[in-house]
Amino acid sequence: MPDTTDRHDADDRVLESPSPDDALSDYARSVASLSRDADIQPSADAPKVVVDLPPAPEPEVPADEAAIAIDDVAVNPVAVSAGHLGGAPTTMSVTVVPSIPMPSSGDATAPVAVQNSDQGSAHARRDRLRGEHSVQPEAAAMLTADRLLEVNRRTKPAPEGGWNQLVYNATLHTVNLGDSAKVRAQKAQNERIRKVFEGGTRFVPVLTRKGGVGKTTVTALLGMALADVREDRVIAVDANPDRGTLSERVSTQTTATVRDVVHKAPSISGYTDFSTLVSRDETRLDILASDTDPQLSEAFDEDDYNVVADLAARFYSIMLTDCGTGIVHSVMRATLQRADAIVIVSGGSVDEARLASETLTWLEANGYGGLVRNAIVALNTATQGTNMVKLDEIESHFRSRVRDLVRIPYDPQLAAGSAVSYQHLKPLTRDAARSLAALVVEGLPAQRSA
């Protein structure tokens, strides 16, 4: 029989043995005690990192937002509750009106007119193409082909120029890439030259203070470039009191001169009568010659010029005037009074450029500063001494005084001094003439009272 005393002692030892959780707790306490006893401190040699951060920037409110910003006001959420004690809602809608810049000068209290885009007086071209109606009557010029024709395979025009035209022909007209970049640029320039004018004839004198710089040649080139592209009539009048040679730049079809126009003015009732007194070239440019007798041409004065200009204004959209050498003769005053834009011709030599610049100075001193700022300078590089002069410096000088400048290159046909065939000019010369025409037309007013 086993001893009961020993059995009870064994049971007591089993009951007194620690649980696993107690063992883990004792272990953790012992580790913490060791850490405190070790009293671990950071070393004095340890590196320290100090980060110096700039102060946080204060938020800036843009001026347009500050103009419509609402002041910060403490709000009691109970007071604005829509259903608090049966009260009505205390919120409301606020219409935000954007700030409108006030005029920099004048009366500060003057009202500022705001254009309403929804009620504009004229529709945009995009709106017209969508078929929307204009609130005002449209001019006949608004009925353009791009507005009225549907663009599809049958109506899209055949491409012009180089590779695009070759692809179109090779694919039996099934692949249409459109015009080449060169052709598109030429057509865009044509549109600039075809600018529509309303309210009378536009007058453009071509002048300079020095003879022999190509003033008559530039007048003929400008007139040919305009007449070749535009659908209306263009005339160039030789108003040189010293026997001009403008009529010799085209095939002469009549012996009539400005003197005959003055004498027959009362009997001219239509363009048919007037057309018998001018010569017309292949570009449809009409040229009215000056008197061939120097003694008679001296008698061509301001009144005679006004008679010719009044008749030309009945039949032509643009009238070019080949002015005489110098700028102080009697016809010049009437010419400048009618001028909408001017063309100054300069040669490529030092004295020619200086005299052309002095022409601008004279015009400014006599009250024609607006014409000077809108002027175009035609720099004729075919004159003697051009190859010895820095043309870039001449061009830089004139660009500081006028709106633009065009270089006229040397062309053997122009240098011959005889009749000019526009189609047989060098491509570079035709491009210069077209550029000059586009710049001149851009400076002319599109609308004005007749």
Secondary structure as GFF3:
##gff-version 3
##sequence-region A 1 450
A	DSSP	alpha_helix	4	16	.	.	.	ID=ss1
A	DSSP	alpha_helix	20	38	.	.	.	ID=ss2
A	DSSP	alpha_helix	63	66	.	.	.	ID=ss3
A	DSSP	three_ten_helix	84	86	.	.	.	ID=ss4
A	DSSP	three_ten_helix	117	119	.	.	.	ID=ss5
A	DSSP	alpha_helix	125	129	.	.	.	ID=ss6
A	DSSP	three_ten_helix	140	142	.	.	.	ID=ss7
A	DSSP	alpha_helix	145	148	.	.	.	ID=ss8
A	DSSP	alpha_helix	162	170	.	.	.	ID=ss9
A	DSSP	alpha_helix	181	193	.	.	.	ID=ss10
A	DSSP	beta_strand	202	207	.	.	.	ID=ss11
A	DSSP	alpha_helix	215	229	.	.	.	ID=ss12
A	DSSP	beta_strand	234	239	.	.	.	ID=ss13
A	DSSP	three_ten_helix	246	249	.	.	.	ID=ss14
A	DSSP	alpha_helix	258	264	.	.	.	ID=ss15
A	DSSP	three_ten_helix	265	267	.	.	.	ID=ss16
A	DSSP	alpha_helix	271	275	.	.	.	ID=ss17
A	DSSP	beta_strand	279	280	.	.	.	ID=ss18
A	DSSP	beta_strand	285	288	.	.	.	ID=ss19
A	DSSP	alpha_helix	294	297	.	.	.	ID=ss20
A	DSSP	alpha_helix	302	315	.	.	.	ID=ss21
A	DSSP	beta_strand	318	323	.	.	.	ID=ss22
A	DSSP	alpha_helix	330	338	.	.	.	ID=ss23
A	DSSP	beta_strand	343	347	.	.	.	ID=ss24
A	DSSP	alpha_helix	350	365	.	.	.	ID=ss25
A	DSSP	alpha_helix	369	373	.	.	.	ID=ss26
A	DSSP	beta_strand	376	380	.	.	.	ID=ss27
A	DSSP	three_ten_helix	386	388	.	.	.	ID=ss28
A	DSSP	alpha_helix	391	399	.	.	.	ID=ss29
A	DSSP	beta_strand	404	408	.	.	.	ID=ss30
A	DSSP	alpha_helix	412	415	.	.	.	ID=ss31
A	DSSP	three_ten_helix	422	424	.	.	.	ID=ss32
A	DSSP	alpha_helix	427	442	.	.	.	ID=ss33
###
